């Protein structure tokens, strides 16, 4: 007998509730192991393209689960494949790298790791939550294999290097990711965010920004600080540029469109009474739309050249280096997934949110023609988040802060359960392409 639409809907809801319960049970059962893995990863971060220990640990864990693992894809990347009959291929990405900075979380398992970056010693920390992502990635992989009777297809779990330098996805693709391994039908990734733990945020369309790096060398003529007329001061030229470039944002960009130019480093000179020969300025450009991106790139270049011309100085060396493109979430995949997540975690805990202004290279996989969904999971005590939202409330640390300190449980559980359910939803009985 043909099912009525309401009856069919009730069956789907019942199946989703059963899936959510089974997934939650799996994650809860394995959590002690996940917690130990998380704290080990947190204490031993590695920077971009140096993630050898991290990659080896994830590779060993995935082999133990039953995946076929290939290492050193895109230098330090990991690709783990699990085949379970005919069905879609689903990519799940985690990042491997930490940040070149000191951690100040105060946790007993806080990182004390060091690395060499550009020949200089730096401390390293997982201050963006990649350790949370890796742990949830392992949890989802383990849960999916345990529940393999409920889905069909191929899991393609990848551990990507160098997300923080927005170059690891390209490195993996350049190394044949979608040629040596199956090209996926869907792609998922998640990111920890300063939301209340137990909550999930997402959206359709752009969910991150385009990013471009600014590398400018302003040229002058060195001399004595007491005789600036005998020199040509590149510090003054650079200072003019730093101020004037903001008019590209305030006077040239449509105020309704998102765009940011940030100068994060100025390097030049040695002591107070010497005018240097050159000054190096470094920064970033962020945008959502291609049109705004083009306008900002042209504006930064024009202002740099004009700043030098005003001082009758040589033209600067201007390098505007393309980074990650904005992630464009598939509306069909988002709509398909949000119902499952709402059913599992409750409508109040699963909601659409504005795009983040940071950048991410997960877009590289999506831009290869793979429908993708990138979503966010909370990591802080709900009371602390509520306090921070009040006027004058105590702020909570944002990603990349030395004080960024996710609460492991239940943050990792939520992330692992959400990713498992998202994947099962496109690989289960209704796993055919929409």
Secondary structure, DSSP 8 states (H G I E B T S, - for coil): ----HHHHHHHHHHHHHHHHHHHHHHHHHHHHHHHHHHHHHHHT---TT--HHHHHHHHHHHHHHT-EEEEEETTTEEEEEEEESSS-EEEEEEE---BSS------TT----EEEETTEEEE-B-TTSHHHHHHHHHHHHHHHHHTGGG--EEEEEEEES-TTTT-HHHHHHHTTHHHHS---SEEEEEEEEEEETT-EEE-SEE-SBEEEEEEEEEE-B-EETT-GGGSB-HHHHHHHHHHHTHHIIIIIS-TTS-EEEEEEEEE--SSTTEE-SEEEEEEEEEESSHHHHHHHHHHHHHHHHHHHHHTT----EEEEEE-----EE-HHHHHHHHHHHHHHH-GGGEEE----SSB-TTHHHHTTT-EEEEEEEEEE-HHHHHHHHSTT------TT-TT----HHHHHHHHHHHHHHHHHHHHSTT-S--
